[in-house]
Amino acid sequence: YIIGLIPDQIISIGDLIITKEKFLLLFFSFLIFFAGIAMIRNRKDKSSNERRGLKYDKLLILIEGTVVGFITGLVGAGGGFIIIPVLVLFSKLNMKSAIATSLVIIAIKSLVGFIGDVENHDIDWIFLVKFSSISIVGIYIGQAIGIKIDGAKLKKGFGYFILIIASSILIKEIL
């Protein structure tokens, strides 16, 4: 509903024209850029024992989920990707739990989308089985690697990864 309210042309100064699509991509790239910086910063994380004792603020989590849903609906990006920094930075969830939570969200959304489309589209079942099989192998490889990688290093690595994504979006949209 909100995207329809945004004008097709946001700013026009000489040769500089910022359209709605460009504005949304720039907004998204700045958002994930700052999330990446926050994940890379060396903040003292609570130990896993301290985190287990945390009581989660249900209202805060509801607000975070609503904001993430709003942003992903606005920019068209997957919520599973954006929810990780939110869970780590604001809900104080450890990185491995945030990734697992994100994957559950992605799986549920994918299943709902698949069920909605299975009767409306021709499904290439051979491709689906191949893709699913490769994904399952990837899950086991990722799990084996994840056991050996410290959560703090994983957090920094994810932060650098989203900085690269944000930078590539910025470069693409600016040039």
VEXTIMAR-458366 format. One record per atom (N, C-alpha, C, CB): residue number from 1; residue in three letters; chain; atom name; z, x, y. Coordinates in steps of 0.001 Angstrom, whole numbers. Atoms other than C-alpha are relative to their C-alpha. Glycine has a CB too. Example, Ala and Ser with C-alpha at 12.3 -4.5 7.8 and 13.67 -1.06 7.14 Angstrom:
  resi  resn  chain  name       up     east    north
     1   ala      A     N        0      890    -1190
     1   ala      A    CA     7800    12300    -4500
     1   ala      A     C        0      900     1200
     1   ala      A    CB     1246     -992       27
     2   ser      A     N      -60     -820    -1190
     2   ser      A    CA     7140    13670    -1060
     2   ser      A     C      730     -770     1090
     2   ser      A    CB    -1415      414      462
***
This chain:
  resi  resn  chain  name       up     east    north
     1   tyr      A     N        0      817    -1202
     1   tyr      A    CA        0        0        0
     1   tyr      A     C        0      856     1259
     1   tyr      A    CB     1198     -926        2
     2   ile      A     N     -134     -842    -1189
     2   ile      A    CA      884     2768     2413
     2   ile      A     C    -1272      793      259
     2   ile      A    CB     1186      952     -151
     3   ile      A     N     1234     -768     -182
     3   ile      A    CA    -2292     4774     1803
     3   ile      A     C    -1025     -811      777
     3   ile      A    CB     -581      425    -1359
     4   gly      A     N      923      865     -736
     4   gly      A    CA    -4278     1793     3081
     4   gly      A     C      319      -75     1482
     4   gly      A    CB       18    -1385     -583
     5   leu      A     N     -405       43    -1411
     5   leu      A    CA    -2313     1956     6335
     5   leu      A     C     -342     1292      754
     5   leu      A    CB     1495     -264       99
     6   ile      A     N      315    -1285     -635
     6   ile      A    CA    -3212     5606     6986
     6   ile      A     C    -1465      -24      420
     6   ile      A    CB      290     1208     -966
     7   pro      A     N     1407        1     -438
     7   pro      A    CA    -6367     5936     9109
     7   pro      A     C     -815     1069     -726
     7   pro      A    CB      -87      224     1518
     8   asp      A     N      875     -961      689
     8   asp      A    CA    -9364     7725     7559
     8   asp      A     C      -69     1330      724
     8   asp      A    CB    -1399     -571     -144
     9   gln      A     N       16    -1235     -790
     9   gln      A    CA    -9313    10277    10387
     9   gln      A     C     1326       88      749
     9   gln      A    CB    -1224       35      999
    10   ile      A     N    -1327     -161     -596
    10   ile      A    CA    -5884    11575    11417
    10   ile      A     C      -95      696     1358
    10   ile      A    CB      920      798     -943
    11   ile      A     N      109     -815    -1213
    11   ile      A    CA    -6736    14254    14002
    11   ile      A     C    -1438      491      140
    11   ile      A    CB      996     1206      -39
    12   ser      A     N     1324     -549     -280
    12   ser      A    CA    -9976    15290    15651
    12   ser      A     C       83      772     1302
    12   ser      A    CB    -1088    -1124       76
    13   ile      A     N      -22     -876    -1173
    13   ile      A    CA    -9875    18280    17995
    13   ile      A     C    -1186      948     -127
    13   ile      A    CB     1366      794      117
    14   gly      A     N     1203     -829       93
    14   gly      A    CA   -13306    19813    18532
    14   gly      A     C     -598      -90    -1390
    14   gly      A    CB      316     1462      345
    15   asp      A     N      545      -40     1355
    15   asp      A    CA   -14598    20932    15150
    15   asp      A     C     1053     -281    -1070
    15   asp      A    CB     -632     1347     -255
    16   leu      A     N    -1085      245      951
    16   leu      A    CA   -11190    20409    13526
    16   leu      A     C      162    -1507     -218
    16   leu      A    CB     1333      629      506
    17   ile      A     N     -165     1401      366
    17   ile      A    CA   -11152    17078    11731
    17   ile      A     C      899      -44    -1236
    17   ile      A    CB    -1393     -699     -271
    18   ile      A     N     -906      159     1133
    18   ile      A    CA    -8217    16207     9510
    18   ile      A     C      -89    -1451     -458
    18   ile      A    CB     1480      394      378
    19   thr      A     N      154     1331      580
    19   thr      A    CA    -9036    13270     7285
    19   thr      A     C     1273     -378     -767
    19   thr      A    CB    -1242      -52     -936
    20   lys      A     N    -1143      477      771
    20   lys      A    CA    -6576    11184     5313
    20   lys      A     C      179      837    -1266
    20   lys      A    CB     -174    -1486     -360
    21   glu      A     N      -74     -769     1240
    21   glu      A    CA    -7418    13051     2103
    21   glu      A     C      496     1415      249
    21   glu      A    CB    -1360       41     -679
    22   lys      A     N     -415    -1364     -326
    22   lys      A    CA    -7028    16463     3732
    22   lys      A     C     1472       12      410
    22   lys      A    CB     -882      586     1129
    23   phe      A     N    -1388       95     -433
    23   phe      A    CA    -3754    15401     5368
    23   phe      A     C      936     -132    -1201
    23   phe      A    CB      182    -1191      949
    24   leu      A     N     -855      206     1170
    24   leu      A    CA    -2323    14199     2037
    24   leu      A     C       89     1262     -855
    24   leu      A    CB     -525    -1164     -842
    25   leu      A     N      -34    -1255      758
    25   leu      A    CA    -3319    17417      266
    25   leu      A     C      803     1078      722
    25   leu      A    CB    -1419      500     -255
    26   leu      A     N     -791     -960     -762
    26   leu      A    CA    -1858    19534     3077
    26   leu      A     C     1486     -345      -79
    26   leu      A    CB     -464       35     1466
    27   phe      A     N    -1384      453      130
    27   phe      A    CA     1343    17464     2971
    27   phe      A     C      562      393    -1359
    27   phe      A    CB       94    -1524      195
    28   phe      A     N     -418     -342     1352
    28   phe      A    CA     1550    17940     -790
    28   phe      A     C      187     1508     -163
    28   phe      A    CB    -1020     -513    -1010
    29   ser      A     N     -101    -1452      158
    29   ser      A    CA      913    21682     -580
    29   ser      A     C     1210      557      750
    29   ser      A    CB    -1282      678      495
    30   phe      A     N    -1195     -457     -724
    30   phe      A    CA     3600    22184     2092
    30   phe      A     C     1267     -407     -743
    30   phe      A    CB       20     -572     1432
    31   leu      A     N    -1157      478      738
    31   leu      A    CA     6031    20111       51
    31   leu      A     C      288      902    -1198
    31   leu      A    CB     -220    -1443     -460
    32   ile      A     N     -252     -841     1170
    32   ile      A    CA     5559    22134    -3125
    32   ile      A     C      199     1461      393
    32   ile      A    CB    -1154     -119     -995
    33   phe      A     N     -236    -1356     -486
    33   phe      A    CA     5429    25378    -1114
    33   phe      A     C     1491      203      277
    33   phe      A    CB     -833      278     1276
    34   phe      A     N    -1421     -125     -322
    34   phe      A    CA     8943    24763      206
    34   phe      A     C      874     -172    -1244
    34   phe      A    CB      393    -1031     1062
    35   ala      A     N     -729      133     1266
    35   ala      A    CA    10118    23630    -3244
    35   ala      A     C      -50     1316     -771
    35   ala      A    CB     -590    -1151     -857
    36   gly      A     N      129    -1293      668
    36   gly      A    CA     8783    26905    -4677
    36   gly      A     C      897     1049      629
    36   gly      A    CB    -1440      469       34
    37   ile      A     N     -880     -949     -709
    37   ile      A    CA    10593    28948    -2021
    37   ile      A     C     1451     -265     -387
    37   ile      A    CB     -181     -115     1549
    38   ala      A     N    -1387      348      337
    38   ala      A    CA    13831    27074    -2761
    38   ala      A     C      338      405    -1430
    38   ala      A    CB      236    -1505      187
    39   met      A     N     -271     -367     1383
    39   met      A    CA    13471    27760    -6482
    39   met      A     C       48     1514     -198
    39   met      A    CB    -1049     -602     -907
    40   ile      A     N       22    -1454      120
    40   ile      A    CA    12822    31475    -5944
    40   ile      A     C     1241      639      619
    40   ile      A    CB    -1254      559      657
    41   arg      A     N    -1168     -570     -692
    41   arg      A    CA    15739    32054    -3578
    41   arg      A     C     1106      303     -984
    41   arg      A    CB      515     -958     1086
    42   asn      A     N    -1100     -402      871
    42   asn      A    CA    18635    33856    -5182
    42   asn      A     C     1277     -722      397
    42   asn      A    CB      208     1521       51
    43   arg      A     N    -1252      716     -199
    43   arg      A    CA    21294    31195    -5065
    43   arg      A     C      809      146    -1261
    43   arg      A    CB     -236    -1499      350
    44   lys      A     N     -847     -102     1178
    44   lys      A    CA    24231    31482    -7337
    44   lys      A     C        0    -1345     -714
    44   lys      A    CB     1446      432      380
    45   asp      A     N       20     1216      801
    45   asp      A    CA    23645    28906   -10053
    45   asp      A     C     1321     -131     -745
    45   asp      A    CB    -1192        5     -989
    46   lys      A     N    -1201      250      785
    46   lys      A    CA    26555    27296   -11803
    46   lys      A     C     -303      306    -1458
    46   lys      A    CB      494    -1466      174
    47   ser      A     N      201     -296     1418
    47   ser      A    CA    27038    28385   -15368
    47   ser      A     C     -206    -1301     -761
    47   ser      A    CB     1202      791     -582
    48   ser      A     N      275     1200      786
    48   ser      A    CA    26055    26002   -18122
    48   ser      A     C     1290     -756     -310
    48   ser      A    CB     -725      368    -1302
    49   asn      A     N    -1273      681      244
    49   asn      A    CA    29753    25279   -18810
    49   asn      A     C      422     -821     1210
    49   asn      A    CB     1092     1014     -352
    50   glu      A     N     -338      741    -1208
    50   glu      A    CA    30308    24283   -15187
    50   glu      A     C     -917    -1205      166
    50   glu      A    CB      -88      909     1230
    51   arg      A     N      960     1097     -140
    51   arg      A    CA    27156    22129   -15230
    51   arg      A     C      344    -1153     -947
    51   arg      A    CB    -1430      501     -274
    52   arg      A     N     -340     1057      953
    52   arg      A    CA    28340    20252   -18330
    52   arg      A     C     1088     -908      555
    52   arg      A    CB      451      604    -1330
    53   gly      A     N    -1086      776     -564
    53   gly      A    CA    31394    19129   -16380
    53   gly      A     C     -410     -821     1208
    53   gly      A    CB     1115      902      373
    54   leu      A     N      454      739    -1180
    54   leu      A    CA    29302    17747   -13522
    54   leu      A     C     -150    -1478     -299
    54   leu      A    CB    -1321      562      505
    55   lys      A     N      268     1435       53
    55   lys      A    CA    29294    14040   -12931
    55   lys      A     C    -1186     -234      913
    55   lys      A    CB     1259     -869      432
    56   tyr      A     N     1198      219     -784
    56   tyr      A    CA    25901    12906   -11743
    56   tyr      A     C      157    -1251      848
    56   tyr      A    CB    -1229     -111     -907
    57   asp      A     N      -51     1114     -939
    57   asp      A    CA    25710    10657    -8710
    57   asp      A     C    -1197     -888     -283
    57   asp      A    CB        7      494     1490
    58   lys      A     N     1093      886      419
    58   lys      A    CA    23675     7715    -9993
    58   lys      A     C     -814     -500     1184
    58   lys      A    CB      553    -1186     -776
    59   leu      A     N      719      446    -1190
    59   leu      A    CA    22788     6516    -6490
    59   leu      A     C     -927     1109      499
    59   leu      A    CB      990     -420     1112
    60   leu      A     N      824    -1129     -431
    60   leu      A    CA    21534     9997    -5550
    60   leu      A     C    -1207      168     -921
    60   leu      A    CB      832     1296       28
    61   ile      A     N     1100     -137      954
    61   ile      A    CA    19441    10175    -8719
    61   ile      A     C    -1010    -1135      193
    61   ile      A    CB      536        6    -1454
    62   leu      A     N      893     1131     -261
    62   leu      A    CA    18013     6704    -7996
    62   leu      A     C     -830      261     1260
    62   leu      A    CB      811    -1312      150
    63   ile      A     N      713     -312    -1243
    63   ile      A    CA    17099     7799    -4455
    63   ile      A     C    -1020     1113     -243
    63   ile      A    CB      997      416     1115
    64   glu      A     N      915    -1105      302
    64   glu      A    CA    15569    11067    -5729
    64   glu      A     C    -1217     -504     -772
    64   glu      A    CB      723     1098     -806
    65   gly      A     N     1105      548      786
    65   gly      A    CA    13476     9181    -8295
    65   gly      A     C     -927     -853      842
    65   gly      A    CB      532     -816    -1156
    66   thr      A     N      814      844     -881
    66   thr      A    CA    12314     6715    -5662
    66   thr      A     C     -846      852      934
    66   thr      A    CB      892     -948      816
    67   val      A     N      741     -885     -915
    67   val      A    CA    11330     9494    -3247
    67   val      A     C    -1116      722     -754
    67   val      A    CB      956     1034      663
    68   val      A     N     1027     -677      796
    68   val      A    CA     9488    11395    -5995
    68   val      A     C    -1113     -979     -355
    68   val      A    CB      614      612    -1285
    69   gly      A     N     1012     1013      302
    69   gly      A    CA     7715     8191    -7040
    69   gly      A     C     -853     -325     1210
    69   gly      A    CB      658    -1262     -512
    70   phe      A     N      732      274    -1239
    70   phe      A    CA     6753     7490    -3430
    70   phe      A     C     -974     1135      311
    70   phe      A    CB      981     -199     1175
    71   ile      A     N      848    -1156     -323
    71   ile      A    CA     5418    11014    -2879
    71   ile      A     C    -1145      129     -998
    71   ile      A    CB      833     1296       15
    72   thr      A     N     1070     -137      988
    72   thr      A    CA     3489    11107    -6157
    72   thr      A     C    -1018    -1119      139
    72   thr      A    CB      575       10    -1416
    73   gly      A     N      938     1084     -253
    73   gly      A    CA     1989     7717    -5395
    73   gly      A     C     -844      264     1229
    73   gly      A    CB      740    -1305      157
    74   leu      A     N      699     -291    -1249
    74   leu      A    CA     1053     8908    -1925
    74   leu      A     C    -1055     1085     -183
    74   leu      A    CB      995      420     1071
    75   val      A     N      925    -1132      115
    75   val      A    CA     -555    12209    -2902
    75   val      A     C     -790       -9    -1304
    75   val      A    CB      763     1298      113
    76   gly      A     N      745      100     1249
    76   gly      A    CA    -1709    11256    -6397
    76   gly      A     C      286     1114     -983
    76   gly      A    CB    -1447      -23      289
    77   ala      A     N     -371    -1067      928
    77   ala      A    CA       77    14116    -8149
    77   ala      A     C      957     -553    -1042
    77   ala      A    CB      640     1198      751
    78   gly      A     N     -889      443     1061
    78   gly      A    CA     1984    13779   -11380
    78   gly      A     C     1465      186      355
    78   gly      A    CB     -310      738    -1267
    79   gly      A     N    -1428      -49     -293
    79   gly      A    CA     5663    13002   -11003
    79   gly      A     C      737      987     -867
    79   gly      A    CB      606    -1353     -166
    80   gly      A     N     -648     -966      878
    80   gly      A    CA     6546    15226   -13952
    80   gly      A     C       28     1392      606
    80   gly      A    CB     -700       39    -1336
    81   phe      A     N       91    -1307     -639
    81   phe      A    CA     5489    18236   -11903
    81   phe      A     C      964      101     1185
    81   phe      A    CB    -1439      266      463
    82   ile      A     N     -827      -25    -1201
    82   ile      A    CA     7360    17325    -8720
    82   ile      A     C     1467     -223     -329
    82   ile      A    CB     -475    -1049      990
    83   ile      A     N    -1387      327      317
    83   ile      A    CA    10505    16090   -10452
    83   ile      A     C      808     1236     -383
    83   ile      A    CB       51    -1014    -1126
    84   ile      A     N     -746    -1188      434
    84   ile      A    CA    11413    19559   -11788
    84   ile      A     C      776      631     1154
    84   ile      A    CB     -955     1031     -606
    85   pro      A     N     -800     -564    -1093
    85   pro      A    CA    12349    21088    -8406
    85   pro      A     C     1084     -959      501
    85   pro      A    CB     -908      383     1154
    86   val      A     N     -995      979     -454
    86   val      A    CA    14151    17865    -7446
    86   val      A     C     1208       12     -924
    86   val      A    CB     -612    -1419       62
    87   leu      A     N    -1112       -9      952
    87   leu      A    CA    16234    17860   -10627
    87   leu      A     C      804     1295       78
    87   leu      A    CB     -523     -198    -1418
    88   val      A     N     -687    -1292      -44
    88   val      A    CA    17043    21567   -10330
    88   val      A     C      753      178     1319
    88   val      A    CB    -1006     1147     -192
    89   leu      A     N     -583     -291    -1306
    89   leu      A    CA    17717    21722    -6593
    89   leu      A     C     1017    -1042      458
    89   leu      A    CB    -1089      111     1021
    90   phe      A     N     -875     1040     -534
    90   phe      A    CA    19346    18379    -5851
    90   phe      A     C      974     -564    -1031
    90   phe      A    CB     -830    -1115      559
    91   ser      A     N     -890      538     1029
    91   ser      A    CA    20769    17135    -9157
    91   ser      A     C      750     1099     -731
    91   ser      A    CB     -789     -830     -994
    92   lys      A     N     -658    -1170      587
    92   lys      A    CA    21870    20656   -10157
    92   lys      A     C     -153       64    -1526
    92   lys      A    CB     1474       -9      362
    93   leu      A     N      295      -69     1420
    93   leu      A    CA    20316    20262   -13599
    93   leu      A     C     -540     1391     -306
    93   leu      A    CB    -1015    -1107     -424
    94   asn      A     N      537    -1327      301
    94   asn      A    CA    19590    23546   -15362
    94   asn      A     C    -1493     -113     -269
    94   asn      A    CB      730      637    -1214
    95   met      A     N     1459      -12       37
    95   met      A    CA    15945    24559   -15524
    95   met      A     C     -554     -539    -1318
    95   met      A    CB     -509     1407      228
    96   lys      A     N      515      432     1295
    96   lys      A    CA    15456    24003   -19248
    96   lys      A     C      190    -1504     -190
    96   lys      A    CB      693      769    -1133
    97   ser      A     N     -213     1453       89
    97   ser      A    CA    16969    20498   -19071
    97   ser      A     C     -943     -746      931
    97   ser      A    CB     1457     -355      336
    98   ala      A     N      932      637     -947
    98   ala      A    CA    14819    19693   -16016
    98   ala      A     C    -1404      -44     -588
    98   ala      A    CB      -12      756     1352
    99   ile      A     N     1321      -28      627
    99   ile      A    CA    11676    20750   -17886
    99   ile      A     C      -65    -1032    -1124
    99   ile      A    CB     -321     1415     -543
   100   ala      A     N      -21      980     1093
   100   ala      A    CA    12681    18686   -20925
   100   ala      A     C      -48    -1426      551
   100   ala      A    CB     1260      190     -874
   101   thr      A     N        0     1327     -620
   101   thr      A    CA    13382    15672   -18695
   101   thr      A     C    -1384     -333      533
   101   thr      A    CB     1040      -73     1134
   102   ser      A     N     1337      195     -529
   102   ser      A    CA    10027    16114   -16993
   102   ser      A     C     -995     -318    -1117
   102   ser      A    CB     -448     1238      771
   103   leu      A     N      914      233     1119
   103   leu      A    CA     8226    16270   -20336
   103   leu      A     C      205    -1386     -608
   103   leu      A    CB      191     1074    -1071
   104   val      A     N     -253     1360      503
   104   val      A    CA     9938    13061   -21486
   104   val      A     C     -647    -1020      934
   104   val      A    CB     1532     -273     -127
   105   ile      A     N      613      900     -983
   105   ile      A    CA     8811    11359   -18259
   105   ile      A     C    -1515      -24     -186
   105   ile      A    CB      359      435     1445
   106   ile      A     N     1448      -97      197
   106   ile      A    CA     5248    12611   -18780
   106   ile      A     C     -414     -713    -1293
   106   ile      A    CB     -444     1484      -37
   107   ala      A     N      331      623     1282
   107   ala      A    CA     5273    11484   -22426
   107   ala      A     C       56    -1524       98
   107   ala      A    CB      955      494    -1096
   108   ile      A     N     -134     1456     -130
   108   ile      A    CA     6503     7979   -21552
   108   ile      A     C    -1136     -566      849
   108   ile      A    CB     1367     -369      623
   109   lys      A     N     1083      477     -860
   109   lys      A    CA     3997     7583   -18705
   109   lys      A     C    -1349       84     -709
   109   lys      A    CB      -42      807     1299
   110   ser      A     N     1259     -152      733
   110   ser      A    CA     1176     8882   -20908
   110   ser      A     C     -135    -1065    -1082
   110   ser      A    CB      -91     1397     -624
   111   leu      A     N       33     1018     1050
   111   leu      A    CA     2100     6536   -23742
   111   leu      A     C     -292    -1379      578
   111   leu      A    CB     1325      -24     -762
   112   val      A     N      242     1291     -644
   112   val      A    CA     2218     3535   -21412
   112   val      A     C    -1461      -92      463
   112   val      A    CB      965     -201     1201
   113   gly      A     N     1393      -13     -436
   113   gly      A    CA    -1151     4530   -19907
   113   gly      A     C     -958     -107    -1168
   113   gly      A    CB     -292     1257      785
   114   phe      A     N      852       44     1183
   114   phe      A    CA    -2661     5074   -23346
   114   phe      A     C      -17    -1401     -601
   114   phe      A    CB      477     1019    -1042
   115   ile      A     N      -77     1356      564
   115   ile      A    CA    -1428     1721   -24640
   115   ile      A     C     -780     -981      873
   115   ile      A    CB     1477     -457     -131
   116   gly      A     N      735      876     -903
   116   gly      A    CA    -2869       43   -21548
   116   gly      A     C    -1505      177      -91
   116   gly      A    CB      444      237     1407
   117   asp      A     N     1431     -290       39
   117   asp      A    CA    -6255     1715   -22020
   117   asp      A     C     -632     -122    -1379
   117   asp      A    CB     -234     1367      515
   118   val      A     N      552      -71     1353
   118   val      A    CA    -6638     1673   -25807
   118   val      A     C     -916    -1183     -316
   118   val      A    CB     1128       60    -1018
   119   glu      A     N      843     1158      262
   119   glu      A    CA    -8128    -1827   -25834
   119   glu      A     C    -1153     -122      995
   119   glu      A    CB      835    -1258       32
   120   asn      A     N     1004      132    -1051
   120   asn      A    CA   -10213    -1367   -22685
   120   asn      A     C    -1049     1104        0
   120   asn      A    CB      673      -30     1325
   121   his      A     N      916    -1143       -9
   121   his      A    CA   -11955     1941   -23428
   121   his      A     C     -273      449    -1432
   121   his      A    CB      583     1171      838
   122   asp      A     N      289     -622     1285
   122   asp      A    CA   -13676     3639   -26321
   122   asp      A     C      732     1330      -52
   122   asp      A    CB    -1538      191     -213
   123   ile      A     N     -801    -1213      157
   123   ile      A    CA   -11332     6361   -27529
   123   ile      A     C     -719      946     -954
   123   ile      A    CB     1431     -335     -523
   124   asp      A     N      558    -1037      881
   124   asp      A    CA   -12754     9583   -28950
   124   asp      A     C     1166      510     -847
   124   asp      A    CB     -696     1186      827
   125   trp      A     N    -1160     -286      832
   125   trp      A    CA   -10228     9745   -31780
   125   trp      A     C       -3     1427     -532
   125   trp      A    CB       59     -972    -1150
   126   ile      A     N       62    -1382      498
   126   ile      A    CA   -11454    13099   -33096
   126   ile      A     C      495      960     1084
   126   ile      A    CB    -1454      369     -436
   127   phe      A     N     -474     -829    -1109
   127   phe      A    CA   -10967    14699   -29676
   127   phe      A     C     1506     -186      199
   127   phe      A    CB     -761     -349     1301
   128   leu      A     N    -1415      288     -197
   128   leu      A    CA    -7565    12995   -29349
   128   leu      A     C      857      710    -1045
   128   leu      A    CB      246    -1507      -52
   129   val      A     N     -755     -669     1067
   129   val      A    CA    -6380    14334   -32718
   129   val      A     C      -16     1514      204
   129   val      A    CB     -583     -358    -1388
   130   lys      A     N       87    -1446     -258
   130   lys      A    CA    -7653    17865   -31904
   130   lys      A     C      904      398     1160
   130   lys      A    CB    -1456      411      301
   131   phe      A     N     -795     -305    -1188
   131   phe      A    CA    -6051    17818   -28457
   131   phe      A     C     1492     -120     -299
   131   phe      A    CB     -386     -933     1156
   132   ser      A     N    -1410      205      351
   132   ser      A    CA    -2774    16443   -29821
   132   ser      A     C      496     1109     -920
   132   ser      A    CB      196    -1371     -671
   133   ser      A     N     -387    -1079      923
   133   ser      A    CA    -2723    19040   -32605
   133   ser      A     C      222     1304      747
   133   ser      A    CB    -1072      197    -1082
   134   ile      A     N     -149    -1218     -802
   134   ile      A    CA    -3250    21888   -30148
   134   ile      A     C     1248     -107      875
   134   ile      A    CB    -1261      242      877
   135   ser      A     N    -1190      206     -829
   135   ser      A    CA     -555    20411   -27913
   135   ser      A     C     1277      206     -804
   135   ser      A    CB      -11    -1402      611
   136   ile      A     N    -1183     -164      848
   136   ile      A    CA     1926    20278   -30796
   136   ile      A     C      232     1471     -309
   136   ile      A    CB     -151     -801    -1305
   137   val      A     N     -135    -1446      218
   137   val      A    CA     1229    23926   -31615
   137   val      A     C      547      665     1263
   137   val      A    CB    -1368      630     -398
   138   gly      A     N     -486     -538    -1274
   138   gly      A    CA     1743    24716   -27918
   138   gly      A     C     1469     -290      235
   138   gly      A    CB     -807     -562     1139
   139   ile      A     N    -1418      361     -141
   139   ile      A    CA     5079    22902   -27965
   139   ile      A     C      862      979     -788
   139   ile      A    CB      255    -1456     -484
   140   tyr      A     N     -786     -922      813
   140   tyr      A    CA     6338    25072   -30800
   140   tyr      A     C      -32     1424      546
   140   tyr      A    CB     -505      -11    -1427
   141   ile      A     N       85    -1333     -605
   141   ile      A    CA     5074    28269   -29165
   141   ile      A     C      868       56     1257
   141   ile      A    CB    -1474      360      341
   142   gly      A     N     -805       49    -1218
   142   gly      A    CA     6632    27247   -25853
   142   gly      A     C     1478      -43     -287
   142   gly      A    CB     -380    -1189      825
   143   gln      A     N    -1413       71      371
   143   gln      A    CA     9911    26413   -27545
   143   gln      A     C      497     1364     -473
   143   gln      A    CB      219    -1059    -1097
   144   ala      A     N     -389    -1323      487
   144   ala      A    CA     9993    29797   -29302
   144   ala      A     C      144      986     1156
   144   ala      A    CB    -1029      521    -1015
   145   ile      A     N      -81     -886    -1175
   145   ile      A    CA     9313    31588   -26018
   145   ile      A     C     1175     -409      888
   145   ile      A    CB    -1327      -38      812
   146   gly      A     N    -1049      509     -871
   146   gly      A    CA    11724    29363   -24083
   146   gly      A     C     1393      388     -442
   146   gly      A    CB      -92    -1478       84
   147   ile      A     N    -1303     -411      519
   147   ile      A    CA    14627    30294   -26345
   147   ile      A     C      337     1414      458
   147   ile      A    CB       20      -81    -1535
   148   lys      A     N     -210    -1404     -343
   148   lys      A    CA    14142    33939   -25398
   148   lys      A     C       50      258     1500
   148   lys      A    CB    -1082      831     -607
   149   ile      A     N       49     -207    -1454
   149   ile      A    CA    13732    33419   -21637
   149   ile      A     C     1208     -660      644
   149   ile      A    CB    -1317     -569      604
   150   asp      A     N    -1144      502     -746
   150   asp      A    CA    16748    33025   -19393
   150   asp      A     C     -452    -1097      968
   150   asp      A    CB      700     1149      763
   151   gly      A     N      337     1119     -876
   151   gly      A    CA    16770    29774   -17394
   151   gly      A     C     -221      413     1444
   151   gly      A    CB     1081    -1030      -58
   152   ala      A     N      164     -464    -1382
   152   ala      A    CA    17146    31652   -14079
   152   ala      A     C    -1368      650      191
   152   ala      A    CB     1119      996      374
   153   lys      A     N     1329     -610      -80
   153   lys      A    CA    13993    33674   -14807
   153   lys      A     C    -1089    -1064      -77
   153   lys      A    CB     -189     1033    -1124
   154   leu      A     N      944     1100      123
   154   leu      A    CA    12191    30515   -15837
   154   leu      A     C     -113     -752     1328
   154   leu      A    CB      430     -958    -1128
   155   lys      A     N      -32      683    -1301
   155   lys      A    CA    13237    28892   -12558
   155   lys      A     C     -806      775     1030
   155   lys      A    CB     1452     -178      489
   156   lys      A     N      763     -831     -938
   156   lys      A    CA    11878    31808   -10527
   156   lys      A     C    -1482        0     -340
   156   lys      A    CB      532     1433        0
   157   gly      A     N     1397        9      420
   157   gly      A    CA     8682    31907   -12570
   157   gly      A     C     -692    -1299      380
   157   gly      A    CB     -101      219    -1498
   158   phe      A     N      561     1281     -390
   158   phe      A    CA     8119    28201   -11982
   158   phe      A     C     -165      -55     1514
   158   phe      A    CB      889    -1157     -491
   159   gly      A     N      102      -59    -1459
   159   gly      A    CA     8813    28765    -8282
   159   gly      A     C    -1234      773      442
   159   gly      A    CB     1252      638      594
   160   tyr      A     N     1201     -783     -335
   160   tyr      A    CA     6135    31475    -8124
   160   tyr      A     C    -1277     -760     -383
   160   tyr      A    CB       34     1373     -718
   161   phe      A     N     1149      770      442
   161   phe      A    CA     3745    29275   -10090
   161   phe      A     C     -354    -1076     1027
   161   phe      A    CB      277     -634    -1367
   162   ile      A     N      334     1056     -958
   162   ile      A    CA     4048    26390    -7629
   162   ile      A     C     -356      574     1370
   162   ile      A    CB     1165     -980      133
   163   leu      A     N      463     -660    -1232
   163   leu      A    CA     3703    28835    -4708
   163   leu      A     C    -1490      319      -98
   163   leu      A    CB      809     1298      265
   164   ile      A     N     1419     -294      205
   164   ile      A    CA      363    29896    -6171
   164   ile      A     C     -826    -1278      122
   164   ile      A    CB     -227      658    -1382
   165   ile      A     N      704     1286      -85
   165   ile      A    CA     -684    26250    -6564
   165   ile      A     C      -76     -462     1452
   165   ile      A    CB      705    -1073     -868
   166   ala      A     N      -27      428    -1410
   166   ala      A    CA      402    25420    -2992
   166   ala      A     C     -949      842      839
   166   ala      A    CB     1430       94      569
   167   ser      A     N      881     -893     -762
   167   ser      A    CA    -1423    28468    -1616
   167   ser      A     C    -1469     -295     -277
   167   ser      A    CB      308     1462     -334
   168   ser      A     N     1406      284      312
   168   ser      A    CA    -4623    27637    -3466
   168   ser      A     C     -453    -1316      624
   168   ser      A    CB     -211      -44    -1518
   169   ile      A     N      349     1272     -654
   169   ile      A    CA    -4549    24056    -2142
   169   ile      A     C     -187      230     1493
   169   ile      A    CB     1097    -1078     -250
   170   leu      A     N      121     -283    -1439
   170   leu      A    CA    -3932    25316     1398
   170   leu      A     C    -1294      735      331
   170   leu      A    CB     1193      825      477
   171   ile      A     N     1218     -777     -234
   171   ile      A    CA    -6740    27851     1189
   171   ile      A     C    -1235     -875     -150
   171   ile      A    CB      -76     1191     -966
   172   lys      A     N     1146      879      232
   172   lys      A    CA    -9147    25292     -252
   172   lys      A     C     -186     -996     1127
   172   lys      A    CB      160     -739    -1310
   173   glu      A     N       94     1021    -1032
   173   glu      A    CA    -8348    22721     2413
   173   glu      A     C     -262      576     1395
   173   glu      A    CB     1266     -810       19
   174   ile      A     N      183     -610    -1309
   174   ile      A    CA    -8318    25117     5362
   174   ile      A     C    -1387      603      146
   174   ile      A    CB     1054     1062      237
   175   leu      A     N     1319     -671      -76
   175   leu      A    CA   -11519    27011     4519
   175   leu      A     C    -1136     -931     -216
   175   leu      A    CB      -94     1101     -998
***
